Amino acid sequence: MHSTTSSRHRSRGQATTEYALVLLAAAIIATLVIAWATAGGGAGQIGSLFDNIFDGILQRANPPVQG
């Protein structure tokens, strides 16, 4: 019974470590994106990216009427 409890404890510790590493990676990526967006030029590129995305969504949502 002791080995089962020990195994569960290790498993929980591993899950916690993996969770922390995922959060760290997400924070690094977010920091890089923010740095890129505020370094000049990035803001305009992000704006045009979102414009293209929304235009594509709207075109799919409202297909042209063919008569």
N, C-alpha and C positions, 0 to 999 in steps of 0.2 A: 504494500500500500504506500509505503514511503516513496518508492520510485515513481509511482503514478503522480503523486502530489508534486514531486520534484520536476517531473516532466512537464506538468501543466504550468508550473512556475516559470520554467525556462521558455516555454511557448509564449506565455504572456509577456515576458521580458523581450523576446524577439519581436513580437508584434508591436510593442511600444517603441522599440528601436527603429523598426521599419517605418512606423508612423512618423517618428521624428525626422527621419531622413527624407521622407516624401515632403513634409512641411518645409524642411530646409531647401530642398530642390525648388519647390514652388516659390519660396521667398526669393531665391536667387534669380529665377526666371522673371519674376515680377519686377525686381530691382533693375535687371537688364533692360526690360521693356520700357520702364519709366525713364531710365537714363537715355535710351535711344530716342524716345518720344520727345524729351525735353532738350536734347542736344542740338536742336535746330533741324528743320526739315522733316523730322519725324512726325510732328503734329499734323502737318499737311498731308503726309502719306497715310496716316491713320484715318484722317477725315475722308480722304478719297476711298480708302479701303471700305469704311463703313458705308459710304455713299453707294459703292458698287454692290455691296452685300444687300442693302435695303432695296436698291433698284431691282436686283435679281429676285428678291422675295416678292416685291410688289408686282413684277411682271408675271410671276408664276401664280400669284393670288388673283390677278385680274388679267386673264389672257385676252388678247384683242378679239373683238367680235368680228367674225367673218360673215359677210352678207352675200 
